[in-house]
């Protein structure tokens, strides 16, 4: 699906009556995450700034790339990453972006597990021959290290969510962009 179709899917979830919600959005916690993520995602679209290095790396792409982003509206990490990826992709007409829901066919996430888990968002970059050039995700390395440390310390889920959110707010997409810049500059 396109970003517009993904956004429409997001909005459909937000505008349904509670009794009409499909799983997992029939769980009030998932619906609350989705509402927060809609706000977060749209905030980054308004305030997120692409770095000059990331912009240059995007503009240097001289061959078709298909970016597949595996996500779900309930995913907090996706709400902080997708806006930067989507804004960057719009700078180069050689980049086509499609979105897939993790929990819906074709279940591509099963081929791109992170530590045996279906962690999202997951970006897959393919060339015109449908060959994987690179993958990225589910979150920037330092954020992943924070998550790993908190889970190793057996921090409660609310604390993990709060600390990860603080990290994203303070980082403002910088680490994601640095990692994507290095990844793109390293492609042949």
Order of alpha helices (4+ residues) and beta strands (2+ residues): alpha-alpha-alpha-beta-alpha-beta-beta-beta-alpha-alpha-alpha
